[in-house]
């Protein structure tokens, strides 16, 4: 039963910015909100201190503030994707401060409509935002088909059965990520509240992708994992996504 849900969500769980689970756009049709508000200051200070103390730092504070790319709006209807389902209608979004935010599923009926073949599917209000979760009696019920490529990070040991519903807890170690994504080196990195697979690195230059949003100064190499800091300008968001996206800080 859990296979149908996880298969439908896999595309939304793989971030284009190198970290699995950290997409920028609230309007993804996947039932997991992957906005990663990773606001951080990347200070590349370069002042010449002329005092007589022993401080030899030479920094210039550029005060770079990073934000997250979000879809702009005037009403919730502007947030609806081109191919919506029942969990991504206008009533599933808020338009607050002119940007979209997904509220999650509103009731079990929406989940049943999106995942009709999964008996016992429910809108789990114990997570934020509420999401469609499969029923379970043990964590074994939460594992996806072992023949699927991403099985290593969606096995029984990657989920818990909470209140009779499956909740994914993330990757357990680097080996799982490497097995799930064999094309390059991946590591299991604690991102937000859930460990996720991230591209491995030794310096931020290892994380660079096409486009200004993914240039070297937008990355950290943290504990050997690529961590995307976010956007600096709205132009970066419109270039990477659509003209309706803005950089929210």
C-alpha positions, -999 to 999 in steps of 0.1 A, spaced: 0 0 0 28 24 9 44 17 -25 18 38 -44 23 68 -23 61 68 -22 63 61 -60 41 91 -66 62 113 -43 97 103 -54 99 131 -80 91 157 -54 116 143 -29 146 148 -52 157 184 -51 173 198 -83 198 217 -62 218 187 -50 200 180 -18 171 155 -18 140 170 -3 149 207 -6 130 220 -36 122 257 -38 86 257 -51 56 254 -28 34 244 -58 49 210 -64 22 184 -70 39 160 -46 22 159 -12 53 169 7 61 206 11 99 209 3 106 245 8 139 248 26 140 281 43 178 281 47 184 317 53 220 322 62 245 350 61 276 343 41 300 369 54 332 373 34 347 400 56 378 418 44 385 449 66 420 461 73 422 466 111 448 492 120 445 488 157 474 476 178 459 444 191 470 410 179 439 405 157 452 399 122 417 393 106 413 412 74 376 411 65 351 431 44 315 424 55 293 420 25 263 410 45 248 386 19 214 374 30 200 343 14 163 335 8 141 309 -8 124 310 -42 86 311 -39 58 315 -63 42 350 -62 5 355 -60 -24 379 -54 -50 351 -46 -46 314 -37 -58 306 -72 -25 319 -85 -7 291 -66 -25 262 -83 -1 241 -105 -10 235 -142 -19 199 -135 -35 201 -100 -49 172 -79 -73 174 -50 -45 182 -25 -33 211 -47 -65 230 -54 -69 267 -45 -82 258 -11 -50 240 -3 -29 272 -6 -26 305 13 -14 337 -4 3 355 23 25 386 18 21 380 -20 37 346 -20 22 311 -20 24 286 8 9 251 7 -14 242 36 -12 204 30 -41 181 27 -74 193 42 -91 160 48 -89 123 42 -113 125 12 -86 145 -7 -60 117 0 -84 90 -12 -90 109 -44 -52 112 -50 -43 77 -39 -75 56 -47 -56 23 -47 -43 27 -12 -68 14 13 -68 32 46 -50 63 33 -55 93 57 -46 130 60 -21 129 88 -26 161 109 3 151 132 28 165 107 32 200 95 18 206 69 -7 177 70 2 150 44 -13 119 30 1 89 48 -5 52 43 -18 30 71 4 6 90 6 -17 120 44 -20 119 72 -2 101 74 -31 77 42 -19 61 59 13 52 86 -1 30 83 4 -8 89 -24 -32 125 -36 -28 129 -37 -66 127 1 -69 159 20 -72 153 42 -41 144 12 -18 176 17 3 162 50 17 126 38 18 130 5 36 113 -5 68 142 10 88 136 44 73 101 48 86 81 45 118 45 36 123 30 65 143 -6 65 152 -11 37 127 3 59 98 36 57 80 60 85 86 93 86 67 123 94 89 150 100 62 182 82 53 202 63 79 237 64 66 259 73 36 258 37 22 220 39 17 224 71 -3 252 57 -24 230 26 -31 200 47 -40 220 72 -62 249 52 -77 258 77 -104 279 98 -80 289 102 -44 260 109 -21 260 113 17 233 112 44 231 147 58 209 162 85 190 188 66 162 206 85 146 180 108 150 149 85 183 134 73 184 135 35 207 124 7 230 151 -5 257 153 -31 291 147 -14 318 174 -16 351 186 -3 347 223 -13 316 243 -24 329 242 -60 320 205 -60 283 215 -56 280 239 -85 251 234 -110 240 254 -141 225 288 -134 232 317 -110 210 302 -83 234 273 -81 267 292 -84 295 284 -60 287 313 -36 253 298 -30 267 266 -14 283 254 17 302 221 20 291 210 54 304 178 69 312 166 34 277 173 20 265 201 -3 241 225 14 223 250 -7 220 284 10 192 297 -11 186 327 -35 201 361 -33 180 379 -60 146 374 -76 163 372 -110 180 339 -99 145 325 -91 129 335 -123 158 321 -143 157 288 -125 119 285 -123 94 308 -139 88 346 -142 63 343 -113 89 334 -88 105 357 -63 133 355 -37 118 358 -2 142 366 26 
